[in-house]
Amino acid sequence: MSSDQPQSEEVNPTESIWEAPQVAAPPGASSNSIVALVLSICSWVVFPIVFAVVALVFASKAEKEIAASGGSIGGGAFVTASKIVSWINIGVYTALAILGILALLLFTVLGVSGSYSS
C-alpha cells in the first residue's frame, strides 16, 4: 500500500448509526446507607437518641463500604444526610433533657422553699 491512498475503516454491517449510545447505570446505594437514613428519620419518633446513635454506626459502616468499593457502590449522599439528621436529633433531645432537668430542679427548689415560707 502506498501512503498516498487513504485507508478505509472497516464497517460492521450489524452496527447502525441510529442506535443510542450505551450508558453505564449509576452505582446502587449501599444498603447500610439506606438503613442509616431510615433509622435517623425514625429516631425523631421512636427511641430518639438510641436510634440516632445506631444510625451513626450504620452511616460509618456505609462510608467505609463505599470508600472500599472504588465507586461501584453509591449512597454517599444518604450517609451525609443520615449523619446530619442524627446529630441534630441528638442535639435537640439532649438540650430538651437538660432543660427538663433544670426545670425539675427549679420547681423542686421553689416547691421546697414555698412550702416552708407559709
SULDA-V46677 format. One line per field, one symbol per residue. phi: phi as a letter, one per 40 degrees, with the letter a starting at -180 (. if undefined). psi: psi as a letter, one per 40 degrees, with the letter a starting at -180 (. if undefined). burial: 1 if it has 9 or more other C-alpha atoms within 8 Angstrom, else 0. A space follows every 50 residues. Layout:
phi=???
psi=???
burial=???
This chain:
phi=.cccccccccbccccbccccccbcccccccccccccccccccccbbfdcc cccccccccccccccccccggcbbhccccccccccccccccccccccccc cccccccccccccccccc
psi=iiedhihiihhhdehieeiiihhiiiiiihddddddddddddeedhgcdd ddddddddddddddddddefeehaeddddddddddddddddddddddddd dddddddddddddddde.
burial=00000000000000000000000000001101111111111111000110 11111111111110110000001111011111101110110010000000 000000000000000000
